[in-house]
Amino acid sequence: MSALVDIVDDPKPVYLPSLRDSISIQKRGLNAYTVRDSFSRSYFQAGTQEAFLLDRLKQPITWEQLQKDFESEFSEKVSKEDFDDFQRVLRDRRFLALPIEAEQLSTSSKAVSNPLDEEDDEGPSKQGTILFYRVPLADPDRFLEAFTKAFLIFWSRSFLIASAMFMLAALLVLVDSRNELVATFQSALRFETVVMTVLAILVATAIHETGHGATCKRFGGSVHESGLLFMFFMPCLYVNVSDAWFILERWKRLAITFAGGYCDLCVWATSVFVWRVTQNGTQINYLAFVLLSTCGTRALLNFNPLMRLDGSYLLSDLLDYPNLYSRARNYWIGTLNTLLWGAPKPEVPPRKWLTLSYGFITWFFAIGFLNYIGLKLVSLAGNHFGIVGLCFSSAMLLYGLRRVFRGFLGSEFIIMFRKRLIRTSL
C-alpha cells in the first residue's frame, strides 16, 4: 500500500502595491528624473535608483523579483528598512494604487532612503502666503491650444528678430525722450494713476501669463490651471506651467520661462511709441505712459535673478540646478545658524560654493529691497491715510521681514541660550 501524501498548493505570489496610472517619469539629466502626478498636478525630483524602482512598480511585481532586478542593475545589496522608508514616502504622496500592507513592505538601497523632493515648494496644491496668494479659477488648456494654432508666427525666427529690433528702437526713443518722461512722472502722481496702474497690471499680467502658457503648449506641455494671484495685495493673474519640468530640451524650458517677460517687453515697446507720437495730456497718451511704466518696471523686476521670479528660474535652468533659489537660501540660513548659534552643519548641497554665494547675495538683496520698498510704503501710507495707513503698512513690513528671516531666529537661536552657554556669553 502506498503511503498517503498531502497535496499542498503552491502559494500565490504576493505583489507589491503598484503605482497609480497618473504617475509618469521623465529623465532630465545624468542622474536626474522628473516624476509627474497628473492627478494632483504636482512634480517631484528623483535620482536614478528611485526612478528605477518607480518604473518597476508601474506593473505588478513581487518583492523577490524587484530585489533581483535592483541588484542586477546596481550591483548592491538591499535592506528592508530603506525600502520601507521609500514606500512610506510613496504612500504619503498617494502614488500607490493599492493600500500598503505591513507584510508587503520590502527593501531597497540606502540611496533610495531620501524622500522624493518637490520641484517647487510652492506647488500647485499650495495656495501661498498672505503676500503671495493664489486662487485657481479655470482650466485654460483648450484656449491656449487654439491660441497657439492661430498665432504660430509668434514662435517663428522672423518674429523674434523683428520684435527684438522693435524693442531696441523703443529703447533709443525712450533715452532720447528721457526729460519728457521725467516730467510726465512728476505730473502723474495722482489717485487716477493708481487706478490706471492696477488696470494696467491686470492687462499686462494677462498677456504675460498667456505668453508662458501658450509657449508651454507650443512645446508639448499641458496647462490645466489658471486664476488670480494676489501679490502684496495687488490683483494679478497666473497660469501654472509646471508641465515644463517634463519637457526634455533645456532651451524649450528656458523659452517657456522667458516668454512672459518677453511679452512685457513687447507691450512696453509698443507703449513707448504710442506715448511718443500722441499729444501730451490726451487719454491715450496717459494710458500709454502708465503701460510703459508698468511693463518696464515689471520686466526689470521679473528678469532680476536675485528675486524669486522668472529671472531666478531662468538662472536655475541655465545652470541645470533645480530649485536653486530655495536650496541656496536654506543652505545659507543653515550655515548662519551653525556659525552664530552653534547648530549642526547643514547637509552639503551640490555645487557648494555656488549655492552658498547665491544664498548670501539673494538674502541680503531681499533685506535691502524689502526695507527700501517697505519704508517708502510706510511713509506714503502714513502721509495719506494717517495712523490706519501707518499701522497697516508697518504690519506688512514686519511680516515681510519675518519671511526673510524665517529659520534664522528660530529654534536653534533659542537652543543656544538654553544649552550653549559659552557661545551665548561670547
Backbone torsions as a table, in degrees:
resi	resn	phi	psi	omega
1	MET	NA	131.3	179.9
2	SER	-77.9	149.1	-179.9
3	ALA	-70.5	146.2	175.9
4	LEU	-75.8	134.1	-178.7
5	VAL	-122.7	127.6	176.4
6	ASP	-68.2	134.2	176.4
7	ILE	-99.8	119.5	-177.5
8	VAL	-115.3	122.8	177.4
9	ASP	-66.8	147.6	174.4
10	ASP	-64.7	136.0	179.8
11	PRO	-64.7	144.0	178.1
12	LYS	-70.6	141.9	179.5
13	PRO	-66.1	143.0	178.3
14	VAL	-100.7	116.1	-176.7
15	TYR	-91.5	148.2	174.0
16	LEU	-74.0	153.7	175.7
17	PRO	-59.6	136.3	-179.6
18	SER	-90.0	160.8	174.8
19	LEU	-72.8	151.8	173.9
20	ARG	-67.2	155.3	-179.3
21	ASP	-64.2	-19.8	-177.2
22	SER	-78.7	-5.3	-177.6
23	ILE	-91.6	128.9	175.3
24	SER	-136.8	157.3	-172.5
25	ILE	-129.3	136.6	179.8
26	GLN	-134.1	128.0	177.0
27	LYS	-74.8	135.9	-179.1
28	ARG	-118.4	-21.2	-177.7
29	GLY	-162.3	-165.0	-176.5
30	LEU	-60.0	-43.9	-179.5
31	ASN	-135.7	37.4	-175.9
32	ALA	-135.3	131.8	178.8
33	TYR	-132.3	150.4	173.0
34	THR	-109.4	130.8	178.1
35	VAL	-109.3	125.9	-178.4
36	ARG	-113.9	132.9	171.4
37	ASP	-109.3	100.2	-175.6
38	SER	-69.0	-17.6	178.9
39	PHE	-73.0	-49.8	179.7
40	SER	-92.2	-4.7	-178.8
41	ARG	56.5	46.9	178.5
42	SER	-123.3	157.7	-174.1
43	TYR	-132.5	145.0	-176.2
44	PHE	-140.1	156.9	173.9
45	GLN	-96.3	149.7	176.7
46	ALA	-147.2	151.1	174.5
47	GLY	-88.0	-176.6	-175.9
48	THR	-61.7	-44.3	-176.4
49	GLN	-72.6	-38.4	176.2
50	GLU	-62.6	-43.2	179.8
51	ALA	-63.9	-37.8	177.9
52	PHE	-60.9	-46.8	-179.6
53	LEU	-65.2	-41.9	178.8
54	LEU	-61.5	-40.6	179.2
55	ASP	-63.0	-41.5	179.3
56	ARG	-67.8	-32.0	-177.8
57	LEU	-79.7	-2.3	176.8
58	LYS	-70.6	-21.3	177.6
59	GLN	-121.4	154.8	177.6
60	PRO	-56.7	131.9	-178.6
61	ILE	-152.9	143.4	177.4
62	THR	-85.7	162.2	177.9
63	TRP	-62.1	-40.7	-178.4
64	GLU	-60.1	-42.5	-180.0
65	GLN	-69.6	-40.9	178.6
66	LEU	-62.6	-42.5	178.7
67	GLN	-61.4	-42.3	-179.5
68	LYS	-66.3	-43.8	-179.8
69	ASP	-63.6	-42.7	-178.1
70	PHE	-65.1	-44.5	-178.9
71	GLU	-66.8	-34.4	177.8
72	SER	-68.5	-35.8	-177.5
73	GLU	-76.8	-41.7	-171.7
74	PHE	-114.1	-3.1	179.3
75	SER	54.6	43.0	-179.2
76	GLU	-131.0	146.0	171.0
77	LYS	-73.3	163.8	-179.5
78	VAL	-124.9	160.7	178.1
79	SER	-132.8	147.6	-175.6
80	LYS	-62.2	-42.7	-173.6
81	GLU	-60.7	-39.4	-176.2
82	ASP	-66.9	-43.4	-179.8
83	PHE	-73.4	-29.6	172.7
84	ASP	-56.8	-45.9	178.8
85	ASP	-62.8	-42.1	-179.5
86	PHE	-62.7	-45.5	179.3
87	GLN	-66.9	-31.1	177.0
88	ARG	-64.4	-38.5	176.1
89	VAL	-63.8	-43.8	178.6
90	LEU	-61.7	-39.6	178.7
91	ARG	-66.1	-43.4	-179.1
92	ASP	-63.7	-35.3	-179.6
93	ARG	-87.5	1.6	177.6
94	ARG	59.5	43.2	177.2
95	PHE	-85.8	-17.5	-171.3
96	LEU	-93.8	141.4	-178.9
97	ALA	-80.2	-23.8	-177.9
98	LEU	-122.1	151.4	175.9
99	PRO	-64.4	147.0	-179.3
100	ILE	-81.1	125.5	174.0
101	GLU	-93.5	142.4	-175.0
102	ALA	-58.1	-38.8	-176.9
103	GLU	-76.2	-9.2	-178.5
104	GLN	-94.3	-7.9	179.6
105	LEU	-67.2	131.4	-173.7
106	SER	-126.5	-149.4	-166.8
107	THR	-128.6	168.6	173.6
108	SER	-167.5	-169.9	-175.3
109	SER	-76.7	155.9	176.8
110	LYS	-63.5	-27.4	179.8
111	ALA	-66.1	-14.2	-179.0
112	VAL	-93.7	-4.1	-171.6
113	SER	-69.4	-22.5	177.5
114	ASN	-73.1	138.6	179.6
115	PRO	-68.5	159.8	175.0
116	LEU	-64.1	133.4	-179.4
117	ASP	-88.2	138.9	175.9
118	GLU	-73.3	142.4	178.9
119	GLU	-66.4	-33.4	-175.2
120	ASP	-146.1	123.0	-176.0
121	ASP	-76.7	3.2	168.0
122	GLU	-116.4	56.7	-174.7
123	GLY	-66.3	176.1	-174.5
124	PRO	-63.4	-23.1	-179.6
125	SER	-83.0	-7.4	-176.9
126	LYS	-103.3	131.6	-177.0
127	GLN	-80.3	-23.7	179.2
128	GLY	108.5	-155.8	-177.7
129	THR	-117.7	-179.4	-177.5
130	ILE	-62.8	-27.3	179.4
131	LEU	-95.3	-5.5	-177.7
132	PHE	-151.4	82.2	-171.0
133	TYR	-118.9	131.6	-177.3
134	ARG	-110.2	141.8	177.3
135	VAL	-126.0	99.6	179.4
136	PRO	-63.4	137.9	-177.2
137	LEU	-126.9	-40.5	-170.7
138	ALA	-148.6	163.5	173.8
139	ASP	-103.0	108.3	-174.1
140	PRO	-91.8	9.8	-169.3
141	ASP	-59.2	-46.1	-178.4
142	ARG	-66.6	-41.2	178.2
143	PHE	-61.1	-44.8	-178.1
144	LEU	-67.8	-34.3	176.8
145	GLU	-64.0	-43.9	177.8
146	ALA	-65.9	-38.1	-179.4
147	PHE	-63.3	-45.4	-178.3
148	THR	-65.7	-36.2	178.4
149	LYS	-68.3	-35.5	-177.4
150	ALA	-77.6	-27.2	-174.4
151	PHE	-127.2	51.2	179.2
152	LEU	-60.5	-23.8	-178.1
153	ILE	-61.6	-26.0	-179.0
154	PHE	-63.7	-20.0	-179.5
155	TRP	-108.1	22.2	179.1
156	SER	-95.4	157.4	178.7
157	ARG	-65.3	-37.4	-179.1
158	SER	-63.5	-39.6	178.0
159	PHE	-66.4	-40.3	-180.0
160	LEU	-60.7	-45.3	-179.5
161	ILE	-66.8	-44.9	-178.5
162	ALA	-64.2	-43.1	-178.8
163	SER	-68.8	-35.5	177.9
164	ALA	-65.0	-41.0	177.3
165	MET	-66.2	-36.8	177.9
166	PHE	-62.9	-42.5	178.4
167	MET	-65.3	-41.2	178.9
168	LEU	-61.8	-42.4	177.5
169	ALA	-63.0	-39.9	178.2
170	ALA	-63.0	-39.4	178.3
171	LEU	-62.9	-41.7	178.8
172	LEU	-64.7	-40.9	177.4
173	VAL	-62.3	-43.0	-178.4
174	LEU	-66.1	-40.4	177.6
175	VAL	-63.4	-41.9	179.9
176	ASP	-67.2	-26.7	-177.0
177	SER	-107.5	25.3	-173.8
178	ARG	-62.4	-33.8	-179.6
179	ASN	-67.0	-42.6	177.4
180	GLU	-64.5	-35.6	179.9
181	LEU	-64.7	-43.0	179.0
182	VAL	-63.2	-41.4	179.7
183	ALA	-64.8	-37.4	178.1
184	THR	-67.3	-37.4	176.8
185	PHE	-59.0	-44.4	-177.0
186	GLN	-66.6	-35.4	-179.0
187	SER	-82.9	-12.0	-175.5
188	ALA	-93.2	2.9	-178.0
189	LEU	-79.5	80.0	178.3
190	ARG	-148.6	169.6	-173.8
191	PHE	-62.2	-35.7	-179.8
192	GLU	-58.4	-33.8	-179.9
193	THR	-65.3	-37.1	179.3
194	VAL	-61.8	-46.0	179.7
195	VAL	-63.5	-45.3	180.0
196	MET	-64.6	-35.3	179.8
197	THR	-66.3	-41.4	177.9
198	VAL	-61.0	-44.7	178.7
199	LEU	-65.1	-40.0	179.0
200	ALA	-64.1	-38.1	178.6
201	ILE	-63.7	-41.5	179.3
202	LEU	-63.7	-44.1	179.6
203	VAL	-65.9	-47.7	-178.7
204	ALA	-63.4	-39.0	180.0
205	THR	-67.4	-38.3	177.6
206	ALA	-60.4	-43.4	178.1
207	ILE	-67.5	-41.9	179.6
208	HIS	-59.0	-49.3	-177.4
209	GLU	-72.0	-31.3	174.1
210	THR	-63.2	-36.5	176.3
211	GLY	-61.3	-46.6	176.6
212	HIS	-60.0	-52.7	-174.0
213	GLY	-65.9	-43.9	-178.6
214	ALA	-66.3	-37.4	178.4
215	THR	-67.8	-37.3	175.6
216	CYS	-61.6	-43.7	177.6
217	LYS	-65.2	-39.8	-178.1
218	ARG	-60.7	-32.0	-177.2
219	PHE	-101.2	16.9	169.9
220	GLY	100.1	3.3	179.6
221	GLY	-87.4	173.9	175.9
222	SER	-117.6	146.6	179.8
223	VAL	-131.6	103.2	-172.8
224	HIS	-115.0	13.7	-179.5
225	GLU	-146.2	131.1	173.1
226	SER	-149.0	160.9	-178.8
227	GLY	174.7	-159.5	-179.9
228	LEU	-93.6	142.2	175.4
229	LEU	-125.7	122.6	176.4
230	PHE	-101.3	105.6	-178.3
231	MET	-110.1	112.8	-173.2
232	PHE	54.6	40.3	177.8
233	PHE	69.0	4.6	175.7
234	MET	-89.3	128.2	-179.7
235	PRO	-74.0	128.6	176.3
236	CYS	-133.7	-179.2	174.5
237	LEU	-119.6	160.8	177.5
238	TYR	-150.6	155.5	167.0
239	VAL	-128.0	147.2	-179.2
240	ASN	-94.9	109.6	-179.5
241	VAL	-109.8	35.7	179.2
242	SER	-60.9	-19.5	179.1
243	ASP	-64.6	-13.7	175.3
244	ALA	-60.3	-27.4	177.4
245	TRP	-61.1	-21.4	-175.8
246	PHE	-94.5	1.3	177.5
247	ILE	-90.8	125.2	-170.7
248	LEU	-71.3	-42.9	-175.3
249	GLU	-71.8	126.1	-176.8
250	ARG	-65.4	-37.8	-176.9
251	TRP	-64.3	-30.1	177.0
252	LYS	-71.2	-39.8	177.0
253	ARG	-64.0	-40.1	177.3
254	LEU	-63.2	-40.7	180.0
255	ALA	-63.5	-39.0	178.8
256	ILE	-63.2	-43.8	179.6
257	THR	-67.9	-37.7	-176.4
258	PHE	-75.1	-24.5	-170.7
259	ALA	-60.6	-39.8	-178.0
260	GLY	-62.7	-49.6	178.6
261	GLY	-64.3	-32.9	178.4
262	TYR	-65.7	-37.6	175.7
263	CYS	-63.7	-39.8	175.6
264	ASP	-57.3	-44.1	-178.5
265	LEU	-67.3	-35.0	176.7
266	CYS	-64.4	-45.1	178.1
267	VAL	-64.6	-41.1	178.9
268	TRP	-59.9	-47.9	-178.5
269	ALA	-62.4	-42.8	178.2
270	THR	-62.2	-42.1	-179.4
271	SER	-65.5	-36.4	178.3
272	VAL	-59.6	-47.3	-178.7
273	PHE	-67.8	-40.4	178.4
274	VAL	-63.3	-43.7	179.3
275	TRP	-62.0	-38.1	-174.4
276	ARG	-75.4	-33.9	-174.2
277	VAL	-93.6	-11.1	179.5
278	THR	-94.1	161.3	-175.4
279	GLN	-77.4	137.3	178.1
280	ASN	-60.3	140.5	178.0
281	GLY	93.5	-14.3	178.2
282	THR	-80.0	160.7	-176.7
283	GLN	-65.7	-40.4	-178.6
284	ILE	-69.2	-33.1	176.7
285	ASN	-66.3	-42.0	179.5
286	TYR	-65.8	-42.1	179.1
287	LEU	-64.5	-41.4	178.6
288	ALA	-63.2	-39.5	177.6
289	PHE	-61.7	-44.3	179.6
290	VAL	-62.8	-41.9	-179.3
291	LEU	-67.3	-42.6	-179.6
292	LEU	-67.3	-34.9	177.6
293	SER	-68.6	-45.0	-178.2
294	THR	-65.9	-50.5	-176.7
295	CYS	-70.3	-34.5	176.7
296	GLY	-64.3	-44.6	178.5
297	THR	-65.0	-42.3	178.7
298	ARG	-59.5	-43.4	-178.1
299	ALA	-64.5	-41.9	178.8
300	LEU	-62.1	-44.2	179.8
301	LEU	-70.5	-41.2	-173.1
302	ASN	-66.7	-35.4	-178.7
303	PHE	-92.0	4.4	176.9
304	ASN	-74.2	115.7	-176.9
305	PRO	-71.8	-6.2	-179.8
306	LEU	-91.5	-2.7	176.3
307	MET	-113.7	151.9	-177.9
308	ARG	-81.1	65.2	176.3
309	LEU	-129.4	-159.0	-174.4
310	ASP	-57.6	-33.5	-178.8
311	GLY	-60.2	-41.8	-179.5
312	SER	-70.3	-34.2	177.9
313	TYR	-71.5	-35.6	175.0
314	LEU	-61.9	-45.0	178.9
315	LEU	-62.7	-41.2	179.4
316	SER	-60.1	-42.8	179.6
317	ASP	-73.2	-36.7	178.5
318	LEU	-61.8	-39.4	-179.8
319	LEU	-87.5	-2.3	-176.2
320	ASP	52.9	50.2	-176.4
321	TYR	-131.9	87.8	-178.0
322	PRO	-58.0	142.0	176.5
323	ASN	58.2	36.4	-178.4
324	LEU	-57.5	-43.7	-175.2
325	TYR	-61.6	-51.7	-177.1
326	SER	-69.7	-38.7	178.3
327	ARG	-64.8	-41.6	-179.6
328	ALA	-65.5	-41.9	179.3
329	ARG	-63.4	-46.2	-178.9
330	ASN	-63.3	-38.7	-179.6
331	TYR	-70.7	-38.1	178.2
332	TRP	-65.5	-45.7	179.0
333	ILE	-63.8	-41.6	177.9
334	GLY	-62.0	-39.4	178.1
335	THR	-66.4	-40.7	176.5
336	LEU	-61.8	-42.7	178.4
337	ASN	-61.3	-35.7	178.1
338	THR	-69.4	-45.9	-176.9
339	LEU	-69.6	-40.7	-173.3
340	LEU	-94.0	-39.5	-173.2
341	TRP	-109.6	-3.8	179.7
342	GLY	77.2	23.6	179.7
343	ALA	-71.2	160.0	174.8
344	PRO	-58.2	148.5	-179.1
345	LYS	-64.7	138.1	177.9
346	PRO	-70.6	158.1	177.7
347	GLU	-62.7	132.1	-177.0
348	VAL	-71.7	122.2	-179.3
349	PRO	-83.9	171.4	171.9
350	PRO	-64.5	147.3	-178.9
351	ARG	52.8	64.6	-171.2
352	LYS	-52.4	-52.2	-173.1
353	TRP	-72.0	-33.7	174.2
354	LEU	-62.8	-46.2	-179.2
355	THR	-61.7	-45.6	-178.7
356	LEU	-65.8	-43.9	-178.8
357	SER	-64.4	-44.3	-179.4
358	TYR	-65.8	-40.0	177.2
359	GLY	-62.7	-42.0	178.2
360	PHE	-60.8	-48.2	-176.1
361	ILE	-67.0	-46.6	-177.5
362	THR	-66.7	-33.9	-179.9
363	TRP	-66.4	-47.6	-179.3
364	PHE	-70.9	-31.6	174.7
365	PHE	-64.3	-43.1	179.9
366	ALA	-61.2	-41.4	179.1
367	ILE	-63.2	-48.3	-179.0
368	GLY	-65.2	-44.5	-178.7
369	PHE	-64.6	-44.6	-178.4
370	LEU	-65.1	-40.5	179.0
371	ASN	-66.1	-41.8	-179.5
372	TYR	-63.7	-52.5	-179.1
373	ILE	-66.0	-41.6	-177.7
374	GLY	-63.8	-43.7	-179.7
375	LEU	-67.6	-36.6	175.7
376	LYS	-63.6	-41.5	179.9
377	LEU	-65.9	-41.4	178.8
378	VAL	-61.4	-44.9	180.0
379	SER	-64.2	-45.4	-178.8
380	LEU	-65.7	-45.5	-179.3
381	ALA	-66.1	-37.8	178.8
382	GLY	-65.0	-39.1	-179.1
383	ASN	-70.6	-34.7	-173.9
384	HIS	-96.8	-27.8	-174.8
385	PHE	-123.2	9.1	174.9
386	GLY	67.4	-146.0	-174.6
387	ILE	-65.2	-33.4	179.9
388	VAL	-64.9	-47.9	178.6
389	GLY	-64.1	-37.7	179.6
390	LEU	-64.9	-45.0	-179.3
391	CYS	-66.4	-43.5	-177.8
392	PHE	-64.8	-47.9	-178.5
393	SER	-66.8	-35.4	177.5
394	SER	-65.7	-39.9	178.3
395	ALA	-63.6	-39.6	178.8
396	MET	-66.2	-39.3	178.4
397	LEU	-64.2	-44.0	179.2
398	LEU	-64.8	-37.8	178.0
399	TYR	-64.6	-42.7	178.3
400	GLY	-62.8	-42.5	177.9
401	LEU	-64.7	-35.6	177.6
402	ARG	-62.2	-38.9	177.7
403	ARG	-65.4	-40.8	-179.3
404	VAL	-65.3	-39.2	-176.6
405	PHE	-93.3	10.5	179.5
406	ARG	-58.5	128.8	-179.7
407	GLY	88.9	-11.9	-177.4
408	PHE	-89.3	-49.3	178.8
409	LEU	-106.0	56.3	-177.4
410	GLY	-111.4	-136.1	-172.8
411	SER	-63.4	-38.5	-178.4
412	GLU	-65.7	-34.0	177.0
413	PHE	-64.6	-40.6	179.1
414	ILE	-69.9	-41.0	179.6
415	ILE	-61.3	-35.2	179.7
416	MET	-59.1	-43.6	-179.4
417	PHE	-69.6	-28.8	-177.6
418	ARG	-85.4	-38.4	-169.7
419	LYS	-122.4	-18.1	-176.3
420	ARG	-112.5	71.2	-170.9
421	LEU	-67.5	-36.8	-179.6
422	ILE	-63.7	-45.8	179.7
423	ARG	-64.3	-38.1	179.0
424	THR	-62.5	-41.1	-179.1
425	SER	-67.5	-25.0	178.6
426	LEU	-78.0	NA	NA
